Amino acid sequence: MNILQLSEHFFNLKKLFGKLESQISQKTTLQELGTVWNCTPRNVKWIIRRLCTAGWITWSPGLGRGNRSTLTILASEAEVVLTIAQEATIKGRFHDGIRLLEEHDVDDVTRGRFANWLEGQYGYRVDKNENYQRDTLRLPFYRSMPNLDPAFTLRRTEWHLARQLFDTLVTTSDEDDEIIPHVAYYWETDNMETTWTFYMRKGILFHDNTELNAKDVVYTLKRLTSTDFGRTEWTELPLDSIQALGLYCVVIRLRRPYHLLPQLLASPRASILPLSSSILSPGEFARFPIGSGPFRVIENDNVQIVLESFPAYFWGRAQLDRVELWIIPETRYRPLTIHEMAGDSLPYIHPFQLHTRNIRPPDIERVEAGCTYMTIQLNRPGPLQSSDFRRWLCHTANPLHMNAGSNDHTYSEAYSFFPEWSIIADRMLEHEYTNDDRSYLQTESAFLVPPPFQPERSLSLLTYHILGDSLEKNARWFSEQCAKHGIIINVEIRDYEEFIRPDIIDAADLVLANAVVDDNSVISFLRLMFDDRHVVRRHLSPEIYEHLNTRLRKIENEPELNKRIRMTRETEQWLRNKRAVFFLYHLKQTTYYDNRLLGMQTNAYGWADFYRLALRP
């Protein structure tokens, strides 16, 4: 009998005691316990001995015929649940530990004790003998990830995982973001850049050990460019045809020149899927995707995500054997302490784990690729049609005051989706403009003037749950500021999966959200503008939307990279000047790690690529 089975016998004692609390006693007999445990008197005696050895009960047999014995509870139900949950976790059955906590509905104190104990189980684990070594990295995370299908990915951590699980035809270099070969070792195009031919490496295997070939690429790109799943930057591709020439060559023909095709093919959304995955249900593939990347998914539920290294990876096997993300919802609010790595401590605290600050300087600090922003619904009659009223709302959403209670180093003011463009815009506003463009950064008394008019109805502000609930806090702060002037803003908080539904977005007057971008600013901007599940496009008036489309087409048609970037930046600022989108702030991402961890550098999504990591012996 293992300890989990023994605990069930202990928990069944509630049939006698009603509740299991320390130091309570009950008169009973072997026959009564046999009924409780559904076993013979001989087995009852054996179970009693085991429970006494475990230190959960004491047993005082009655002296003389007919005298009842005394059973005393030494450990409460919560204490036994905690012990069993810890033992199950140590043995790798993290699911069983969490399930026990849920089944027995333990109190917050016990959950807190379990969370504290779990901190010692995170980190770098090495199991080895003379001929074998398995390296495991365990990290806590605050939410599950049921959708790892790169075609539908929108959030930073899912984009990061796509980089670990999949490959693309081409990729970008670490040094200068140049497009370089990956699955395709060579490509060429005609003079008009309407016909592109990609030549693929032989012998690349998917995680199911089938070979990646041209048919898989054709399937992937046709799936991406289909409108069956809604509109994205890929559905705007002027695709004429795509075909496989043999097993290792793909030809893409376009209706017009599209100079962004290589950059688009390097984005995580263009991750190559096996043709065989078409027979899987969308939900099944989203939770257990099949790629060709350095890691494969072997577990993915609401408790744990487990990645295992793929030995046949064509670029070389990862040094980590296993990565475990333990889904601990409490870490959404509860900071992790920073320790030096020794035994049970955490060697890598990424930006999406709350942590105590100012213990020591972070090992990596960078401004997030993206920003927090607000959109304004311009698609229906009402107060938001007034440019003056929208201006007042933007001035009220002052990011300096919105985050006044935060550490000054956790954010910086945003004038763009992209932090490097915010710096440019900030300098332009500081040196070139004397009008109201910068007035929302003045003191509170200077900008909290009455609104131009009182709207006849209340307004709704939609946002969603994230780490630390910073979006919800910002939304409620903004609502309170507006209420001081008699303007009612009803805040609606949704889970992210609901938030991205087009009908939910369309119904909101205002939306507060985080924009996720990467190192390719032009492709990121097109994704933010075109994707149905992003907010900006859905809130634009028909006139602004039509003008935006014209601008985006010119960007796509521009052959020179620098001109494309400049046109994209101008388009973004044009949207800001229309007060259709209001940029608030960029978060600063801080990463801590032990110096014995090799290959430590963060990607555009704030994570360290697991493929690069190893530990000095």
N, C-alpha and C positions, 0 to 999 in steps of 0.2 A: 504494500500500500504506500503510494507516494504521499507527499505532504498535502497536495491539492485534494486528494481523496479524503485524507484524514480531516482536513478542514471542513469538508462537507458534513462529516459526523458531528463536528463541533457546532456548526451552524444549525444543525437539526435539533440541538438542545433547546432552541427557542420554543419548541413544542412543549417543553416542560416549564421553562423559565419565563416565557413571554418575551423577554429581552435578555441580552447577554452583556452584563456589566461586571466589572471586576469586584470580587469579594462578596458576591451574593451566593447563598447556599439553598439547597433544595433536598428534602428527604425523598428517596426513591428506592427502587428495587431493580435487580437485574432483569426481571420480567418486563417492567415498565420501559427500561432502556432498550430491551429487545424489540419492543413495539415501535419505539421511536426510530431505531436504526434498522429495523426489519431484518434481524439476524438472530442466531441461536444464542443462549446464555454463554456458551463457550467463546463465541466471537465477541460478545459484549465485554467479557473480561479482557480479551486481547486489545480491543479498542480503548478501553479505560486505561490500560497500561501505557499505550501509545500516547494518549492525550496527556497523561501525567508526565511522561518523559518529555513531551514537548513543552511542558510548563504552562499548559492552558487550563488545567483543572487539578484539584486534589480529590481523593476518594477515601472516605472513612467508612469501612464496612460496619454494618450494625452487628452488635454482639448478641448472640443468642437467637433461637428460632423466632421468627416473626418480627424481629426488630429491623426497621428500615435503615438503609445506609444514607450517608450524607455526601452529596456531590457539591463541591464549591468551585465556582468560576474564578480563575485567577487572571485571565486576560479578557478584555472586552472584545466584542465583535470587530470593532474598528481596528484594534491592535492586531488581531489575527489576520484580517483582510490586508492590512499594510504589510505584514510579514510575508504572506503568501504572494502578494503582488510583487514584492521585492525579489523573492526567490524565483518567481516565474520570469521576471525581467532579466535577472542574472543569467538564467539558462537560455536566454534568447527568445522566450515566449512573451514578448512585450504585450501582445494582444491579450493574453490571459490576465496579465496584471491589470490592464485598463478595464477589461471586462468585469473583473471582480469589484473594482471600485464602483462601477456603474450599477452592477446587480445589487450590491448591498447598500447603495445610496449613502455612502459615508459622508461625514460632515466636512465642512471646509477646512477645519484644522487638520484632519487626517489627509485630505488632498494636498494641503500645503506641505505636510511632512513628506508625502510621497514625491512632490515636485522638488523639494530640497534634496532628497536622497537621489533623485534622478540626475541631478547635476553632476554627481560623482560617477555616473555611468556614461556620460557623454565623452567624446574625445577620440583619441587614436588608440586602437586596441591591436595588439600583436599576439597572435596565437602561433606557436612554433615548436618544432623539435629539431633534431639534427638535420633532417632532410626536407623540412616543410616550414613555410612561414605564410600566414595570412594576415594582411593588414586591413583593418576596418576603421573607417571614420564615421563616428556617430555624431549627428548634429540635431538639436531641437528645432522645431519649426511650429508656427502657430496655427496653420490651417492645412487641410487636405488638398489634394490636387487631382480631382477625378478626370480632368481634361488635359492630356498631354499631346493631343493631336496638333501638330504645328500649324495646320491650316486654320485652326480656330483659337490659337494662343494669343492672349492680349496682355498678360501680366508678366512682370519682370522675372519671377522665379521660374515660370513655365518656359519663357524664352531661354533662360539659362539652362534648364534641363534639356531643351531641344538641342542645344550645342553638345550635350553629353551623349545623347541617344541617336542622333542622326548626322548625316553628311549632306552637303550640297555639291552641285556640279563644280562650282568655283567658290573661292573664299577670299577673305581680305588678309593682307599681311599685318603683322603686329606693329610694324614700324611706321608705315605711311598710308595704311588703308588701301593700298594698291590691290586690284583684283588679280589673284594668282590661281594657278591650277589646284584642283583637289580631286574630286571623282573624275572629272575631265582633265586629261593631261595636256590637251591642246585644243584650241578652237580658232575659227576663222570666220570672216564675214565678207560679203561682197561690197562693192564700192558704195552702194546705196544704204548699206546696213539694214537691209530688209531680210536677208537670208543669213542665218547663223548656223554653223556646223560645229558640233562638239564631239570630240573623240575621247572615249572613256577607257579607263584602266580595266584590265582583265583581273579576275580573281578576287574582286571585292565581295565579301559575304555579308548578307543580312544576319540578324540575330537568330533566325530559324535555319541558318546554314545553307540557304539558297543563294545563288550568285546574283549580284546586282547587274542588270543589263539595260539596254536601251528601252525595252518595253516598260520597265519600271519608271524610267524618267518620263516617257510619254504619258503613262497613267497619272503620274504625280502632277504634271503640268496641265493636263486636260482637266483634272479634278480641281486644281486651283483656279483655272480660268472659267469654270462653269459658274453660272449664276444660281445654281440649285441651292447654294448655302448662303445667298445674299451677296451684296456688293462689297468688293475689296479693291485694293490697288491692283490685284491681279486680274480682276474682271475688266479693268480698263486697258489691259494690254491689247494692242491691235493685232491679235493673233489670226493669221490666215490658215496655217496648218502646222502640225507637228508630226513627224514620222520617224520611225526607226529605220536606219539603213544597216541591216545585219544586226548583230548582237551588241556592238560596241560603238555605234555612231548614231547621233540624233541630229536631225535637221529641223530648225524652227524658221518658218516663213511668216513675215509680218506684212500687213497691208500698207504700212508706211514706216519710214525710219523711226526707230525707237532706241535712242542712244543709251538708255538706262537699263537695257536688258541684262548685261553682265552684273550690274549692281543688284538688280532685282533677284537674279539667280543666286547671289551670295547671301541673301537674307535668310534667317532661320525658317521663315514661312515656306521657302522653296526646298525644305528638307525632303530627300528622296524616300518615298515609301515603296514597299514591294507591291507588285500587281496582285499578289495573292491576298493582300489585306482587304481587297474589295469585297471579299465574301464575308468578312467579319461585320458584326453590327457596329454602328458608330460608337456606341457606349463602350463596347468591349475593346475596340482598338484605342479609343481615347485613354482608357485606364491602363492598358497594357500594349503600348505601341511597339511596332517592330521596325527598327531602323538598322543602320550599319555602323553606328557610332561606337566609341570606346567603351560605353556601358550599356547594359540592357536592364529593363525593369523586370524584377522577379516577384515583387510584392507592391501592391498599391491599394490601400483602403483608407478608412478614416483614422487609422491608428499609426500606420507606418508606411513609408515608401522606401523600398530597398532596391538599390542599383548594384549590379554585379559586373565586374570587368568582363569584356568580351575578348577572349584570348586571340581570336582570329582577326582583330582589327587591323586594317590594311596599313595604317600609319604607325603601327607599333603598339604593343600591349600597354595598358595603363599600369602604373606601379601600385596604386591602390587596388585591392581585391574586391572591396565592398564599401558602399556608402549607404548608411542608414539615416533617413530623416524621420525622427520620432515626432509625431504630431501631438503636441502638448498645447491645447488651447490656452492654458494659463500663461504661457510665455508671450501671449499677445499684450499682456499688461505687466508682467513680472520681470524686472531686470535680472540679468545674469551677472554674477560677479566675475571679475577678471582675475585669473590666477596664472602663475607661472606653470608651465606644463610639467607635471610630475605625477605619474601614476594615473589618478582618476580625474585630472583637471581637463578643461576644454582647450584644445590647442588653437582653435580658430573660431572667433566670434565675428560673424558676418553682419552687415548693416541691417539685416532684417531680423535680428535678435535684439531685444531691448537689453541694455547693459548700463551698469553704473558708470558715471562719467568722472573724469578728472582724477582717476587713480593713477594713470600714467598717460602720456601722449599716445594717440592711436598710431599703429604701425603704417596704416594706409588711410589717407583722408582725401576725398575727392567730392566734388559737387556732382550730384546725381545727373545722369543723362535723362532729362525730362523736367517736368515742373508740376506744381499744383496750380490749377487754373479754374476759372469760372466761365460758363457760357450763359448767354441770355436768349431766351426763346423769342424769335422775331417772326414766327410763322402765323401768329394769330392776333386779332385786334386786342387792344388793351394798353395799359400804361407803358409797357416795354417798347411800344412803337416810338416813344418819345426819346430822342437822343439826349435831351437834357436830363431826363429821369434815369436813363442808363448811366450817364456820366455820374450822377449823384450816387447810384449804387456802387459804381466802381470806386469812387472816392471813399465811400463808407467801408468798403472791404480793404482797409489799409493793412498790408501785410506786416508792417512794423508793429502796429497795435494788436493785430490778430494774434501774433506770436510773442506778445510782450512778456508772458510768463516763461518762455522757453529760454534755454541757453543761447546767447548771442551767436554761438558758433554752429548752431544746428541748421541754419537756413540763411539764404541770401535772397534779396528781392529779384523778382523775375520780370523781364520785359519780352520774353521769348520762351518757346518750348525748350530751347537749347541754351545751356549756360554760357557758352562762348559768345553767342549772339546777344545774350542779355548784357554782357560786358560792353559790347559795341554800342548797343542801344542806350545804355546808361551814360556812356561818355557823350553820345550825341545829344541826349536830353540835357546833360549838364552844361555843355558848351555852346549848343546851338539854339535851344528853345527857351523862351521866357514866358510861354503861355501856360495853360493849365495841365499840360501833359505830366508834369512832375509834382503838381500841387497835392496829390493824395499822399505824398510822403512828408507833408508838413506836420506841425503839431496838431494835436486833437482839436484845440479851439479854432484852428484856422480852417479845418475842413468839415467839421460837424455842423454845417449850416443846415437850415430847413430844406427839405426837398422842394422841387419846383411846384409840385401839387400833391394832393392826397389821392391815391388810387381808390377806386370805388370797391375794390375787392382785395382780399388777401392774396399773397403770392406763395408759391410752393418752391422749396429748395430741396433738390434731390442730391444725395451722396451715398456712400457705401462704407461698410466696415473695413478697416485696414489695421495694421499693427499699431497698437497704442491708441487707436480711435482718434487720431489727430484730425482726420477730415470731419468727423462728427463734432469735435470740439470747436473747430473753425466755423462750421456751419451754425452752431448754436451761438457762438460769439457774434457772428454777423447778424443773426436774427435779433439778438438783444440790442445791438446798436440801432437797427432799423426801428425796433419797437419804441425807442426813446423819442422818435419823431412820428409815432402813430402809425407806422407801416408794419403790418403783420406779415411775417415770413414764417410759414409752416415748414418745419424741417422734417424730411422723410429720409430715414436711414434704411438701406436695403442690403441684403447679401449681394456680392458682386455678380453672381449668376443671374439674379433678377435685375440688377441695375442695368446690365447691358442690353436688356430687351428693348427693341425700338419703340414699342408702345409705351413702356415706362418712361423712356427718355422724352418722347414726344409730349407726354402729359405734364411734364415739369416746366415751370417758368424759368427756373435757374438750376444749373447743375454745377456742383463742385466735384472735381475729379483730379486724378493724377494722370499725366501723360507719360507713356513709356516710349522712349526713343533709343536709338543706338548710335554708333559712330557715323553712320551714313545719314546725314541730315536730310538730303533730298528724298530718299526712299522713306525715311521715317515720317516726313511731312506728308507725303502722298498717302501713306497708310492712315495717318490721323484724319486726313480730309476725306478719303474715299470709303473707309470701312463703315458699314452700316451700324456696327456696334460701338463706334466712337461717337462722341456727342456733337462735335462742332458742326458737321455738315447738316445734321438733322434739325438744328436750331436756326439755320440761316433762312432769311427771307428769299423768295424766288429770285428777286433782282440780284441780291448779293451772291446767291448760289450760282446764278448764270455767269456773273462776272468772274467768280472764283474758278469755275470750270474753264473759262477762256484762258485765264492765267496759268492754270495747271497744264493745259495742252501746250502752251508756249514753253513751259519748263521742260516737258517731255521731249519737245522737238528741238531743243537747244543742244548742239553737239559739243560745245565747250563746257568743261566741268565748272570752271570758276564763274562763268556767266549763269549756269544753272543754279549754283549756290546763291549768287547775288539775287537772282530773280525769286528764288524761294524765300529768302529773307525779306525781300520787299513785299511779297505776297502775305507773309505772316504779319508784318507790321501794318499792312493795309487792313487786314481783318481786325487788328487791335484798334486802329484808328476809327473803324466803323463801330467800335464798341460791341462787336458780336462775340468777342472772346476777351477775357481779362486775365492777364498773367499775374500770379500772386507771388510765389516763392519757389526757389530750388532748395531741396534738402541737401545737407552735407552728409555724405556717407562715411562712417568711420569703421575701420576693420582692425581687429587685434589678432595677432597670432604669435605663436612661439617661434623663435628663430631657428629651431631645429626642423621646422617644416619647410621642405624644399619646394621650389616652383610656385611660390606664393605671389600672385598678382591678380588684381581684380579685373573682370571684364566690364563691358558697358552696362551690364545689369546689376553690378555691385557684388557679384559672387566671384569666388575663385574657381577656375575651371578644374574640376576633379581630375581630369586627365593629366594635368601638369603636376599634381601633388605627390609628394613622397616624404618620408621621414628619415632623418639621419639616424644611423644605428646608435 
